[in-house]
Amino acid sequence: MLIASMDVSVLFFAVPFISADLHPSPEQQLWIFDAYGFVLAGLLITVGTIADRFGHRRLLLIGAAAFGATSLLAAYANSAEMLIGARALLGIAGATLMPSSLALIREMFDDDSDRTRAVGIWSAVMASGVAIGPIISGLLLEHFWWGSVFLINLPVMALLLVVGPMLLPNDTGDRARRVDLLSAILVLAAICSTIHGIKSLAADGFSIVRVTFVVIGLVLGAAFVARQHRAAHPLVDLKAFADRVFSMGLVVNLVAMFGLVGNAILVTQYLQSVLGYSPLRAAMWSLAPSLLVGAAAPLAGAAAEKFGRVRIVSAGLACAASGFVVVAATAADRPLWPVLIGCTMLACGLVIATSLVADQVVSGAEAGRSGATAGLLETTSEFGGALGIAILGSVLAAVYHHTYPVASDPAGARTDLATALQTAGSDPGHAAAVIDHARTAFTNGMTVAAIVGSVVLLSVAVGNLVLLRGERRAAGVLAVAAAPE
């Protein structure tokens, strides 16, 4: 799970190297990041249902083999299009790993306290993977080419293929379950079309074509929901959404990953391109916020028992929103410690919220639908992470473009920070001015993006308190809602 979540963020420090080697357009650069998360988000529910039918261990091992093979393809991509395609294939393989692993926790731990502890560890590992991805990337880029960030996946997946059959339970599938292929196609197309339209509108402004993508995605999403009502074997049991705890849990999970991944893409570029740190130095400094993350999930469980799960989830989101405020208030002056303090507040707050939500969902899932439930939970995680990259990254790009001085725009320096730094290298006479304008425009964009992130997290924190006021249920809330008729 550490490797699968690392792949969401492992390319953050590799941007300058990929730009110099493959020359992607700004839109292609965003798709290099987004393709993995978008495909994951579109397939997790389907793959979770497949795992419920054929067995969680079996699908986990098949996914491990595919993940290793597609990592090799990505490492040796020789064009932006090939890298985007390889990242999409990695998303397909990764979609087999996430719901299978969480479902196996549900199968292996019958005791509530043991399962809560296991899910807390699983959640911390997931969050740590997003944080550690750039660190591994920085270490590798210090000595190797950018493709090496994918090769690190190979030995881990090979080890899983060897020890998985010995350590993990088998025969967890139910062959009586069926997979509705039309629903699978609809949910994948709906997510990809909607997010592509939103990302394009945020980055490039209004156009009929971009709005059409959003409309098509929403129509396909509505068709997917309608299909779940009448399908004999729906991918999603819509009756579960009548439970406010369940529905709000998914919303919390989505916005938490929105904030975590969105902040990661802002800060990694800030350290490397604004403060001018080498990939290795930037990677080591970015490790600081993750030092306290490991303790956050266990503390969340203890605090929830004393003060109530709803209050602690909202408190975690409020802490994360405050972290965004700290980043927004200090980024323009280009300090280091205040930004890292803000990132630490954000990471700890979000891990507190997501660990409680994950435990709540997986503990209440019916055993026979644990894969589908885990897939639905992880769909919101990956969808949220992809939205964080797309929306906050697009806000950053838009503010950068509009605040970079028009009169000081040699060779397209207003396009993005990476282009500006390349331009400065080829024009020594104006290098200092170009770099200064570019870094100022970037921090302006980072400030606005952090404010947007703070508003989103705080809104959901308040909504969680209001909608679940007086709610005292903890684990097991889905036992009735997700039960079959």
N, C-alpha and C positions, 0 to 999 in steps of 0.2 A: 504493500500500500504506500510505503514511503516513495518507492520509485514511480508508481503511477501518479501520485499527487505532485511529485517533483517535476514531471513533464509539463505541468501547467505553466511553470515559471522558469524552467531551466534555460530558456533562450533569452532571458531579459538582458544579461550582460553580453550576450553574443551579437546584439543588434549592430554595433559598428562593424564587426567582422563580416556578418552576413551582408550588410549593405555594400561593403567594399568588394566582396567576392561575387555575389549574385545580382547586385543592383536592382533590388525590388522597388516597385513604386510604393508610395505611402500606403495605398490600399492593400497591395500585396503584403507589405510588412505587417499590417494589422491582421491579415488573414493567416500569416505564418503563426502568429500567436493564437488566433481565434479558432482555427480549424480543429485542433485537438479537443478543446472544450465543447465546441458546438456539436461535434459528432458524438462525443460522450453523452451530452445532455439529451440528444435525440434517441439514443439507443439503450440507455440504461434500463428503462422500464421493460422494454422488449427482452433484453438479455436476462434481466432478473426473472422474468416469467419462464424463459427457456431453461434457466438454471433450476427453477422449481420443478420442471418436468424431467430433465435429464440428469440432474445431480449437480450440486454446487461445486464439489471437488473436481468433477470431470470438466466442467466449463472453466474453472479456474486454471487448470493445467493446460487446456487448449489455448486459453487466452495468453498464458505465459509464453508458450511457444510462438504464437503470432506476434506478441509484443516484441520479443527478441528479434524476429525476422524483419519486422517493419522498422525497428530502431536502426538496423543495419542499412536499410534503404534510405532512411532520413540522413544518416551520417554522411553518405556519399552522394547526396543530391547535387546536381550540377546546374540547376536553374531554380528560380523562385517558384515556378509552377510545380516542379518536381518536389520541392520541399513542402509546399502546401499540400500536395497530394499525399506525401508520405506522412505528414502530420494527421491528415484525415484518417489514413489507415491505422495509425497508432491509436487514434480515438476509438476505432472499432475494436481493436484488441483490448484497449484499456477498459472499455465498457464491460468486458467479461470479468474483469478482476474485482471491481469495486463492489457490486451487489453480491457477488459470490462470497467474498471475504466477510462482509457484514452478516450475511445469512448464516455462514458457518458459525459465527459467534452465537447466534440465536440457537443453533442446533447443539452446540457443544456445552453451553452453560445454562443449566436449568435453575440453579440457585440465583435469586434476584440480586444479591449483593455481589456475587462473582460476576454476573453478567454486566452489572452497572460498572464495575471496575474495568472489565474487558472493553466495554464500549467507550469508556473514558480514555483508555489507552489508545484505542483505535482512532478516536477523534483527535487526540493530541498528535498522533503520528500523521494523520491527514493534514492538519494545519502546519505541522513542522515540515512536511514535505514541500509545501508551497514556499516556506521560508528558507529551507536548505537548498532548494533547487538552484537559486542564484549563487550560493556559496560554492557548490560543486562546480557550477559553470565557471565561476571566477578562477578556481584552482586549476581547472583543466585548460582554460584559455590562456593562462599564464605560460603554459608549456606546449600546448598542442593547438590544432586548428579547430574551428567551431564545431565541426562534425563529431568531435570527441565527446561532446556533451550527451550524445545519444548512445555511444558505445558503452557507457557505464551501466546501461540497462542489461547488457548481455549476460555477465556472470551472475547477476542476481536472479534473473529469470531461469538460467540454467540450474542454479541451486534449488530453486523452487520445484522444478521438474523432477529433481532427484529425491528431495526429502518430502515433498507434498504427499505422495502415495503412502509414505510410512507414517506420517504424523496426523493427517487430516481424515475425518470420518467419511465413509462412502455411503452409498445407498440413501441419500437424502432427497432424491427426486421422486416425483409422483407422475408416472407415465399417463395417468388419466387426464392430466391437464393438457390444454391445447394452447397454441399461440395464434392469435388472430393477425395474419400477415397484413391485411388492409389497415388495421389500426397501427401497426408498426410503421408502415409507409407514411401514413398520415401524420403521426407525431414527429417523425424525423423531418419531413418536408415543412411542417408548420414551424418548427423551431428554427431551422436554417433560414427559411425565407423571412421570417419576422426579424430575426436578429441582423441579418444582412441589410434589410431595409433600414432598421434603426441606426445601425452603425454608419451606413452611407449618408443618411440624413444628418447625423450629428457631425460627421467629418466634412462633408462636401456641400451641405445646404439642401434646400428644397428642390425636388424635381419630380415629375410625374412618374418616372420609372421607379425611383426610390420609394415613393409612397405606394406604388403598385405592389412592390415586394411585401411591404407591411400588410397591406390589405389581403393579399393572397395568403400570407401566413396566418392571419386572423381567421380567414374563411376556412382554411384547412384545419386550424385548431378547433373551430366550432364543429366541423365535420367529424373530427376525432371524438369530441365529447358526445355528439349524437350517436356515433358508432358504439361507444361504450354502453349506452343505454339499451341497445337492442342486440348486441353481439352475444352469442351463446357463451363465449369464453373471453370476456373483456380483459384488456391489459390492466386497467385500473378499475377498482371497485369504487364507483362514484358515491356510494352510500357513506363511505368513510369520511367524505368531506363535510357531511352534516355535523360532524363532531368539531366544535370550535377549537379544542385543544390540538387536534390533529391538523386542521387547516392552518391555524396560526403557527404551529410548529414548522410547517413547510415554508411559510413566508419568512419566519425568523432565519431558518437555515439558508434560504436564498439570499437575503440581504446581508447576512454575515459573510458569506463567501464573496459577494459583490464587494464588500468593503475590504476584505483581506487580500484578495487577488488584485483589485484595483489599486490599493495602496502600494502593493509590491511593485507593480510596473512603474508607478510614479517614483518611488524612492530609489529603486535600483538605477534608473536613468539619472536621477539627481546626483547620486554618489559618483557615478562614473563620468557623466558628461558635463555636469555643472561644477562639482567640486574638483573634477579632474583626477580622480583616483584611478589607479590601475585596476583591472578586473579582480586581481587577488586582494588588494587592499580594500576595495569596495565590498568584496564578498565577506571578508573578515569583519568589517564594521556592521554589515547587515545581519550578522549572526547575533549581535547584541540583543535585539528585541525577542529572539526566540529562547533566550536563556530562562525566562520565567514562565514560558508557555507550558512546560511540562508539569509545573505545580498547579496550574490554573484549573485543570479538569478535576483532580481530586478535591480541591478546595470548593469547587462548585457544588459537588455532591453533598458535602458536609453543610455548606451554607443553605442549600435548598431544603434540607431536612429541618433546619432551624427557622428559616424565614419564609419558606414556600418557594416552589419552583418558579412560579410566574414572576415574583419579585426579583429573583436572582437573574433570570433570563433578561428582564428589562434593565436591570442594573448593569449586566454585562454589555448590552447594546449601548447604554448611556456612557459607560466607560470608553467604549470604542469610539463613539461619536466625539467625546472629549479629546481623544487622541488625534482625530482628524483636525480638530480645532487647533491643537498645539502645532501640528504640521503646517496648517494654513497660516498661522500667525508668525511662524519663525522661518519658513522656507525662503522668503524673499531676501533676508539678511544673510543667507548662505552659511548658517552655523551648522554644527554637526550634532552636538549632544541634545539640544532641544528637539530636533527632528527625531532622533532615536528614542527619546523619552515618549514622544507622541506615538511612535510606531509600537513601542512596548505596551502602552496603554491600549492601543487598538487591538493588538494581537491577543493579549490576555483577556480582554473583554469579550472578544468574539469566540475564543475557545471555551470560555465559561458558558456562553449561550448555546453554542453548537453541541457541546458534550451533553448538556441536559436534554436538548431536543432529540439527539440521536438515541439516547437511552430510552426516552419516552416512547419513541416510535418503534424501535426494534424490540423492546420488552413487551409491547402490547400486540405485536404482530402474531397472527395465527401461524403456527409452525409450517403449515403447508404453503403459506404465501409469504414466507420470510424473504425469499429472493425478490419477489415483485415489490414488497414494501421497502426493502433496502434499495432497490433500483429507483423507486419513486423518490426516496429521500436523497439519494445521490444525484438524481436528475436535477433537483433544486440546487444542490451544491455546485455542480458543474455549470448549470445554466446561470447561476449567480456569478460564478467566477468569470465566465465568458462575458456576461453583461458588464462586470466591473472593468474588464479590459476594454470592451467596446465603448461603453459610455464615458467612463472617466478618461480613457485614452483619447477619445474623440473630443471631449471637452478641453483637454490639454492641448490637442492639436489645433482646435479652432481658436483658442485664446492666443496660442503661440503665433498663429498666422496673422491675427488681427492686431497684435501688439508689437510685432517686429516692424521697425521703421521701413516704410516703402522705399525711401530714398537710399537706404543702406542695404539693398537686396541684390548683391552680386551673385549671379549664377544660381538663382533659386534658393537663397539662404532662408527665405520665409517659409519654405516647404516644411522643414522639420529641423530639429537640433542636429541630428546626424549629418544631414546635407550641409548645414551651415559650417560644421566643424571640418568637413571635407573641403568645402569651398575655401575656408581660411587657410588650410594647408597648401592650396594651390595658388594663393594670392597673398604672399608675405606682406606686401605693402599695406593691405587693409585687414590683415589677420586679427589684430587686437580689437579693432572696432567691431568686426563681424562676430567674434567670439563673445564679446561683452553684450552686444545687442541680443544674440541668440540665447545666452544664459539668462539674461533678464526676462526675455519673452517666455522662456521655459518656466522659470519660477513663478511668473504671473499665472501661467496656465496651471501649474501645480497647485497654487493657492486656491484658484477657483474650483478645480476638481476636488480638492480636499473639502472645501465648503459644501459642495454638492453631496459628497459622501457623508459628511456629518449630518446634513439635513435628512437624508434618507434613513440613516441608522436611528437617529433620535425620533423620527416619525413612527417607525416601527416599534421602538421601545415604548412609546406612549400608547400606541394602538394595542400592543400586547397587554399592558396593564388595564386598559379600559375594557377591551373585549373579553378578557378572562378574569375580570374582577370577581373575587370570591371563589374562584376555581381552585380546588385543593387536591385534585387528582394528580397523581404522579405517574408511576409506571402502570401499564396495563390498560390505558385509556382506549386502546384500539381493539381490545378483545371482543367487544360487541360490534363495534362499527365495521370492522373488517371481516367479520365472520360471514361465511356464505349462507345463503338461504337454505 
